[in-house]
Amino acid sequence: MEHSSGKADETETLGSTEKGPGRRFVPSIVVTVFVLSISGPTLTVLTREIATTFFGSATQTTVGITAQLDTITNAAQVVTGGLMSFLAIRFGHKLLLMTGILLQFISAAGAFLAPNFLWMQIFFAINGIGSVMLAIAAITLIGDFVPQNRKAKTVSYILAATWLALFAGARIVSLVADLGTWRYVYLLLALPAAAAALAVSYFGISSASHSHQLGVSREKYVRSFKQVLLNKSAAACLVASLFFSGVIGFFAINFFRQQFWSDLSLPLQAQYASYIVMMSTLLFAAGSLVAGRLTNRFGVKTLTVVGALGDGIFIALLFLSPNLWMALAFNWLHVWFATTAGTALACLALDQVPKARGTMMSMKSVFGNIGNTIGPAVGGALLVWASYQALGFMLGAMSVVASVIILSIAKDPTRGMREGEKTKIQ
């Protein structure tokens, strides 16, 4: 089924903003995402400390087991993304957002008190559930409230806030842990951040966009999924999310360490790797903001296609680089094009099916997380049986496929509105 009801959907989208979100809406969303993301690097930065607490030492084996907390979080996110397809129809989007924050508060408290590794796994799963609920509800609220010509900018603010928080959090987490133990990160950082996010979202975000429904018929659920899955353009965005993998960072860092720094000490390798991560994080933030300002001029479909295509090309060139400086240049270009495509794809998906926006964004989360699960598995196999060059070709090809899918099938739901605005100006 093509997106034949574009005018009706467009009217509904514009109509949903008539009451207005209020001046506090966008700042509230941005602040909420920022404060909750600061403690995000905790497991990455403090894996050895957490392993020592629960297993007595930080050997290669215990660190590997501890790292599986991230796997548990990702698995919980995939399942929750599917459930949100239903919950977003039944419950208010603000309620779902605040529930997600509350679950992250519970997760932080639990991680601080966890007596053993089993409980740590449980609370990391709760965090995964809460983070996906927050992410999907936040992007859906933007679709509900923000006028079309400001949606891309608002999405870019959210993404930039996330990356900047991760950049700052990598250092803040270490400083807080230095006060005594890794548990202090949850007590002194994650818990207060979740409490602040609850207060900010309660007072700053309106509930008017989509209210709680006491009874939802089975037909409404079926209709919502049909609107998403039988819409060729919407389905193209979902499939593109599957191919547009976000796992290259792990492989790229290890490529640098093995290819160019193998003769250096491990601590020095780690130090150089951290510089690349920090620079990449800043580029992701800056790229998101720039992409948000370019969408109204070039269109979200065009930016998605160009961004994904450039990303694929520079990923392949990165792993073919004969020297460090070429590799760094291609890495920064990959980051820039990747964040352009990611920002634009989120905006493209947001307005594909306005009547089933919550279901659409939930399904996009599911497809994206599945892609992020498949990518490391296939990439790891290629490293075992082939080479980094084969890995780069595979990851690059995935982004190029995403670009072709969007170019060939997806439609830009904002194109008519942009052309109408240009006509008025002329």
Secondary structure as a PSIPRED ss2 file (coil, helix, strand):
# PSIPRED VFORMAT (PSIPRED V4.0)

   1 M C   1.000  0.000  0.000
   2 E C   1.000  0.000  0.000
   3 H C   1.000  0.000  0.000
   4 S C   1.000  0.000  0.000
   5 S C   1.000  0.000  0.000
   6 G H   0.000  1.000  0.000
   7 K H   0.000  1.000  0.000
   8 A H   0.000  1.000  0.000
   9 D H   0.000  1.000  0.000
  10 E H   0.000  1.000  0.000
  11 T H   0.000  1.000  0.000
  12 E H   0.000  1.000  0.000
  13 T H   0.000  1.000  0.000
  14 L H   0.000  1.000  0.000
  15 G H   0.000  1.000  0.000
  16 S C   1.000  0.000  0.000
  17 T C   1.000  0.000  0.000
  18 E C   1.000  0.000  0.000
  19 K C   1.000  0.000  0.000
  20 G C   1.000  0.000  0.000
  21 P C   1.000  0.000  0.000
  22 G C   1.000  0.000  0.000
  23 R C   1.000  0.000  0.000
  24 R C   1.000  0.000  0.000
  25 F H   0.000  1.000  0.000
  26 V H   0.000  1.000  0.000
  27 P H   0.000  1.000  0.000
  28 S H   0.000  1.000  0.000
  29 I H   0.000  1.000  0.000
  30 V H   0.000  1.000  0.000
  31 V H   0.000  1.000  0.000
  32 T H   0.000  1.000  0.000
  33 V H   0.000  1.000  0.000
  34 F H   0.000  1.000  0.000
  35 V H   0.000  1.000  0.000
  36 L H   0.000  1.000  0.000
  37 S H   0.000  1.000  0.000
  38 I C   1.000  0.000  0.000
  39 S C   1.000  0.000  0.000
  40 G C   1.000  0.000  0.000
  41 P C   1.000  0.000  0.000
  42 T H   0.000  1.000  0.000
  43 L H   0.000  1.000  0.000
  44 T H   0.000  1.000  0.000
  45 V H   0.000  1.000  0.000
  46 L H   0.000  1.000  0.000
  47 T H   0.000  1.000  0.000
  48 R H   0.000  1.000  0.000
  49 E H   0.000  1.000  0.000
  50 I H   0.000  1.000  0.000
  51 A H   0.000  1.000  0.000
  52 T H   0.000  1.000  0.000
  53 T H   0.000  1.000  0.000
  54 F H   0.000  1.000  0.000
  55 F H   0.000  1.000  0.000
  56 G C   1.000  0.000  0.000
  57 S C   1.000  0.000  0.000
  58 A C   1.000  0.000  0.000
  59 T C   1.000  0.000  0.000
  60 Q H   0.000  1.000  0.000
  61 T H   0.000  1.000  0.000
  62 T H   0.000  1.000  0.000
  63 V H   0.000  1.000  0.000
  64 G H   0.000  1.000  0.000
  65 I H   0.000  1.000  0.000
  66 T H   0.000  1.000  0.000
  67 A H   0.000  1.000  0.000
  68 Q H   0.000  1.000  0.000
  69 L H   0.000  1.000  0.000
  70 D H   0.000  1.000  0.000
  71 T H   0.000  1.000  0.000
  72 I H   0.000  1.000  0.000
  73 T H   0.000  1.000  0.000
  74 N H   0.000  1.000  0.000
  75 A H   0.000  1.000  0.000
  76 A H   0.000  1.000  0.000
  77 Q H   0.000  1.000  0.000
  78 V H   0.000  1.000  0.000
  79 V H   0.000  1.000  0.000
  80 T H   0.000  1.000  0.000
  81 G H   0.000  1.000  0.000
  82 G H   0.000  1.000  0.000
  83 L H   0.000  1.000  0.000
  84 M H   0.000  1.000  0.000
  85 S H   0.000  1.000  0.000
  86 F H   0.000  1.000  0.000
  87 L H   0.000  1.000  0.000
  88 A H   0.000  1.000  0.000
  89 I H   0.000  1.000  0.000
  90 R H   0.000  1.000  0.000
  91 F C   1.000  0.000  0.000
  92 G C   1.000  0.000  0.000
  93 H H   0.000  1.000  0.000
  94 K H   0.000  1.000  0.000
  95 L H   0.000  1.000  0.000
  96 L H   0.000  1.000  0.000
  97 L H   0.000  1.000  0.000
  98 M H   0.000  1.000  0.000
  99 T H   0.000  1.000  0.000
 100 G H   0.000  1.000  0.000
 101 I H   0.000  1.000  0.000
 102 L H   0.000  1.000  0.000
 103 L H   0.000  1.000  0.000
 104 Q H   0.000  1.000  0.000
 105 F H   0.000  1.000  0.000
 106 I H   0.000  1.000  0.000
 107 S H   0.000  1.000  0.000
 108 A H   0.000  1.000  0.000
 109 A H   0.000  1.000  0.000
 110 G H   0.000  1.000  0.000
 111 A H   0.000  1.000  0.000
 112 F H   0.000  1.000  0.000
 113 L H   0.000  1.000  0.000
 114 A C   1.000  0.000  0.000
 115 P C   1.000  0.000  0.000
 116 N C   1.000  0.000  0.000
 117 F H   0.000  1.000  0.000
 118 L H   0.000  1.000  0.000
 119 W H   0.000  1.000  0.000
 120 M H   0.000  1.000  0.000
 121 Q H   0.000  1.000  0.000
 122 I H   0.000  1.000  0.000
 123 F H   0.000  1.000  0.000
 124 F H   0.000  1.000  0.000
 125 A H   0.000  1.000  0.000
 126 I H   0.000  1.000  0.000
 127 N H   0.000  1.000  0.000
 128 G H   0.000  1.000  0.000
 129 I H   0.000  1.000  0.000
 130 G H   0.000  1.000  0.000
 131 S H   0.000  1.000  0.000
 132 V H   0.000  1.000  0.000
 133 M H   0.000  1.000  0.000
 134 L H   0.000  1.000  0.000
 135 A H   0.000  1.000  0.000
 136 I H   0.000  1.000  0.000
 137 A H   0.000  1.000  0.000
 138 A H   0.000  1.000  0.000
 139 I H   0.000  1.000  0.000
 140 T H   0.000  1.000  0.000
 141 L H   0.000  1.000  0.000
 142 I H   0.000  1.000  0.000
 143 G H   0.000  1.000  0.000
 144 D H   0.000  1.000  0.000
 145 F H   0.000  1.000  0.000
 146 V C   1.000  0.000  0.000
 147 P C   1.000  0.000  0.000
 148 Q H   0.000  1.000  0.000
 149 N H   0.000  1.000  0.000
 150 R H   0.000  1.000  0.000
 151 K H   0.000  1.000  0.000
 152 A H   0.000  1.000  0.000
 153 K H   0.000  1.000  0.000
 154 T H   0.000  1.000  0.000
 155 V H   0.000  1.000  0.000
 156 S H   0.000  1.000  0.000
 157 Y H   0.000  1.000  0.000
 158 I H   0.000  1.000  0.000
 159 L H   0.000  1.000  0.000
 160 A H   0.000  1.000  0.000
 161 A H   0.000  1.000  0.000
 162 T H   0.000  1.000  0.000
 163 W H   0.000  1.000  0.000
 164 L H   0.000  1.000  0.000
 165 A H   0.000  1.000  0.000
 166 L H   0.000  1.000  0.000
 167 F H   0.000  1.000  0.000
 168 A H   0.000  1.000  0.000
 169 G H   0.000  1.000  0.000
 170 A H   0.000  1.000  0.000
 171 R H   0.000  1.000  0.000
 172 I H   0.000  1.000  0.000
 173 V H   0.000  1.000  0.000
 174 S H   0.000  1.000  0.000
 175 L H   0.000  1.000  0.000
 176 V H   0.000  1.000  0.000
 177 A H   0.000  1.000  0.000
 178 D C   1.000  0.000  0.000
 179 L C   1.000  0.000  0.000
 180 G C   1.000  0.000  0.000
 181 T C   1.000  0.000  0.000
 182 W C   1.000  0.000  0.000
 183 R H   0.000  1.000  0.000
 184 Y H   0.000  1.000  0.000
 185 V H   0.000  1.000  0.000
 186 Y H   0.000  1.000  0.000
 187 L H   0.000  1.000  0.000
 188 L H   0.000  1.000  0.000
 189 L H   0.000  1.000  0.000
 190 A H   0.000  1.000  0.000
 191 L H   0.000  1.000  0.000
 192 P H   0.000  1.000  0.000
 193 A H   0.000  1.000  0.000
 194 A H   0.000  1.000  0.000
 195 A H   0.000  1.000  0.000
 196 A H   0.000  1.000  0.000
 197 A H   0.000  1.000  0.000
 198 L H   0.000  1.000  0.000
 199 A H   0.000  1.000  0.000
 200 V H   0.000  1.000  0.000
 201 S H   0.000  1.000  0.000
 202 Y H   0.000  1.000  0.000
 203 F H   0.000  1.000  0.000
 204 G H   0.000  1.000  0.000
 205 I C   1.000  0.000  0.000
 206 S C   1.000  0.000  0.000
 207 S C   1.000  0.000  0.000
 208 A C   1.000  0.000  0.000
 209 S C   1.000  0.000  0.000
 210 H C   1.000  0.000  0.000
 211 S C   1.000  0.000  0.000
 212 H C   1.000  0.000  0.000
 213 Q C   1.000  0.000  0.000
 214 L C   1.000  0.000  0.000
 215 G C   1.000  0.000  0.000
 216 V C   1.000  0.000  0.000
 217 S C   1.000  0.000  0.000
 218 R H   0.000  1.000  0.000
 219 E H   0.000  1.000  0.000
 220 K H   0.000  1.000  0.000
 221 Y H   0.000  1.000  0.000
 222 V H   0.000  1.000  0.000
 223 R H   0.000  1.000  0.000
 224 S H   0.000  1.000  0.000
 225 F H   0.000  1.000  0.000
 226 K H   0.000  1.000  0.000
 227 Q H   0.000  1.000  0.000
 228 V H   0.000  1.000  0.000
 229 L H   0.000  1.000  0.000
 230 L C   1.000  0.000  0.000
 231 N C   1.000  0.000  0.000
 232 K H   0.000  1.000  0.000
 233 S H   0.000  1.000  0.000
 234 A H   0.000  1.000  0.000
 235 A H   0.000  1.000  0.000
 236 A H   0.000  1.000  0.000
 237 C H   0.000  1.000  0.000
 238 L H   0.000  1.000  0.000
 239 V H   0.000  1.000  0.000
 240 A H   0.000  1.000  0.000
 241 S H   0.000  1.000  0.000
 242 L H   0.000  1.000  0.000
 243 F H   0.000  1.000  0.000
 244 F C   1.000  0.000  0.000
 245 S C   1.000  0.000  0.000
 246 G C   1.000  0.000  0.000
 247 V C   1.000  0.000  0.000
 248 I H   0.000  1.000  0.000
 249 G H   0.000  1.000  0.000
 250 F H   0.000  1.000  0.000
 251 F H   0.000  1.000  0.000
 252 A H   0.000  1.000  0.000
 253 I H   0.000  1.000  0.000
 254 N H   0.000  1.000  0.000
 255 F H   0.000  1.000  0.000
 256 F H   0.000  1.000  0.000
 257 R H   0.000  1.000  0.000
 258 Q H   0.000  1.000  0.000
 259 Q H   0.000  1.000  0.000
 260 F C   1.000  0.000  0.000
 261 W C   1.000  0.000  0.000
 262 S C   1.000  0.000  0.000
 263 D C   1.000  0.000  0.000
 264 L C   1.000  0.000  0.000
 265 S C   1.000  0.000  0.000
 266 L H   0.000  1.000  0.000
 267 P H   0.000  1.000  0.000
 268 L H   0.000  1.000  0.000
 269 Q H   0.000  1.000  0.000
 270 A H   0.000  1.000  0.000
 271 Q H   0.000  1.000  0.000
 272 Y H   0.000  1.000  0.000
 273 A H   0.000  1.000  0.000
 274 S H   0.000  1.000  0.000
 275 Y H   0.000  1.000  0.000
 276 I H   0.000  1.000  0.000
 277 V H   0.000  1.000  0.000
 278 M H   0.000  1.000  0.000
 279 M H   0.000  1.000  0.000
 280 S H   0.000  1.000  0.000
 281 T H   0.000  1.000  0.000
 282 L H   0.000  1.000  0.000
 283 L H   0.000  1.000  0.000
 284 F H   0.000  1.000  0.000
 285 A H   0.000  1.000  0.000
 286 A H   0.000  1.000  0.000
 287 G H   0.000  1.000  0.000
 288 S H   0.000  1.000  0.000
 289 L H   0.000  1.000  0.000
 290 V H   0.000  1.000  0.000
 291 A H   0.000  1.000  0.000
 292 G H   0.000  1.000  0.000
 293 R H   0.000  1.000  0.000
 294 L H   0.000  1.000  0.000
 295 T H   0.000  1.000  0.000
 296 N H   0.000  1.000  0.000
 297 R H   0.000  1.000  0.000
 298 F H   0.000  1.000  0.000
 299 G C   1.000  0.000  0.000
 300 V H   0.000  1.000  0.000
 301 K H   0.000  1.000  0.000
 302 T H   0.000  1.000  0.000
 303 L H   0.000  1.000  0.000
 304 T H   0.000  1.000  0.000
 305 V H   0.000  1.000  0.000
 306 V H   0.000  1.000  0.000
 307 G H   0.000  1.000  0.000
 308 A H   0.000  1.000  0.000
 309 L H   0.000  1.000  0.000
 310 G H   0.000  1.000  0.000
 311 D H   0.000  1.000  0.000
 312 G H   0.000  1.000  0.000
 313 I H   0.000  1.000  0.000
 314 F H   0.000  1.000  0.000
 315 I H   0.000  1.000  0.000
 316 A H   0.000  1.000  0.000
 317 L H   0.000  1.000  0.000
 318 L H   0.000  1.000  0.000
 319 F H   0.000  1.000  0.000
 320 L H   0.000  1.000  0.000
 321 S C   1.000  0.000  0.000
 322 P C   1.000  0.000  0.000
 323 N C   1.000  0.000  0.000
 324 L H   0.000  1.000  0.000
 325 W H   0.000  1.000  0.000
 326 M H   0.000  1.000  0.000
 327 A H   0.000  1.000  0.000
 328 L H   0.000  1.000  0.000
 329 A H   0.000  1.000  0.000
 330 F H   0.000  1.000  0.000
 331 N H   0.000  1.000  0.000
 332 W H   0.000  1.000  0.000
 333 L H   0.000  1.000  0.000
 334 H H   0.000  1.000  0.000
 335 V H   0.000  1.000  0.000
 336 W H   0.000  1.000  0.000
 337 F H   0.000  1.000  0.000
 338 A H   0.000  1.000  0.000
 339 T H   0.000  1.000  0.000
 340 T H   0.000  1.000  0.000
 341 A H   0.000  1.000  0.000
 342 G H   0.000  1.000  0.000
 343 T H   0.000  1.000  0.000
 344 A H   0.000  1.000  0.000
 345 L H   0.000  1.000  0.000
 346 A H   0.000  1.000  0.000
 347 C H   0.000  1.000  0.000
 348 L H   0.000  1.000  0.000
 349 A H   0.000  1.000  0.000
 350 L H   0.000  1.000  0.000
 351 D C   1.000  0.000  0.000
 352 Q C   1.000  0.000  0.000
 353 V C   1.000  0.000  0.000
 354 P H   0.000  1.000  0.000
 355 K H   0.000  1.000  0.000
 356 A H   0.000  1.000  0.000
 357 R H   0.000  1.000  0.000
 358 G H   0.000  1.000  0.000
 359 T H   0.000  1.000  0.000
 360 M H   0.000  1.000  0.000
 361 M H   0.000  1.000  0.000
 362 S H   0.000  1.000  0.000
 363 M H   0.000  1.000  0.000
 364 K H   0.000  1.000  0.000
 365 S H   0.000  1.000  0.000
 366 V H   0.000  1.000  0.000
 367 F H   0.000  1.000  0.000
 368 G H   0.000  1.000  0.000
 369 N H   0.000  1.000  0.000
 370 I H   0.000  1.000  0.000
 371 G H   0.000  1.000  0.000
 372 N H   0.000  1.000  0.000
 373 T H   0.000  1.000  0.000
 374 I H   0.000  1.000  0.000
 375 G H   0.000  1.000  0.000
 376 P H   0.000  1.000  0.000
 377 A H   0.000  1.000  0.000
 378 V H   0.000  1.000  0.000
 379 G H   0.000  1.000  0.000
 380 G H   0.000  1.000  0.000
 381 A H   0.000  1.000  0.000
 382 L H   0.000  1.000  0.000
 383 L H   0.000  1.000  0.000
 384 V H   0.000  1.000  0.000
 385 W H   0.000  1.000  0.000
 386 A C   1.000  0.000  0.000
 387 S C   1.000  0.000  0.000
 388 Y H   0.000  1.000  0.000
 389 Q H   0.000  1.000  0.000
 390 A H   0.000  1.000  0.000
 391 L H   0.000  1.000  0.000
 392 G H   0.000  1.000  0.000
 393 F H   0.000  1.000  0.000
 394 M H   0.000  1.000  0.000
 395 L H   0.000  1.000  0.000
 396 G H   0.000  1.000  0.000
 397 A H   0.000  1.000  0.000
 398 M H   0.000  1.000  0.000
 399 S H   0.000  1.000  0.000
 400 V H   0.000  1.000  0.000
 401 V H   0.000  1.000  0.000
 402 A H   0.000  1.000  0.000
 403 S H   0.000  1.000  0.000
 404 V H   0.000  1.000  0.000
 405 I H   0.000  1.000  0.000
 406 I H   0.000  1.000  0.000
 407 L H   0.000  1.000  0.000
 408 S H   0.000  1.000  0.000
 409 I C   1.000  0.000  0.000
 410 A C   1.000  0.000  0.000
 411 K C   1.000  0.000  0.000
 412 D C   1.000  0.000  0.000
 413 P C   1.000  0.000  0.000
 414 T C   1.000  0.000  0.000
 415 R H   0.000  1.000  0.000
 416 G H   0.000  1.000  0.000
 417 M H   0.000  1.000  0.000
 418 R H   0.000  1.000  0.000
 419 E H   0.000  1.000  0.000
 420 G H   0.000  1.000  0.000
 421 E H   0.000  1.000  0.000
 422 K H   0.000  1.000  0.000
 423 T H   0.000  1.000  0.000
 424 K H   0.000  1.000  0.000
 425 I H   0.000  1.000  0.000
 426 Q C   1.000  0.000  0.000
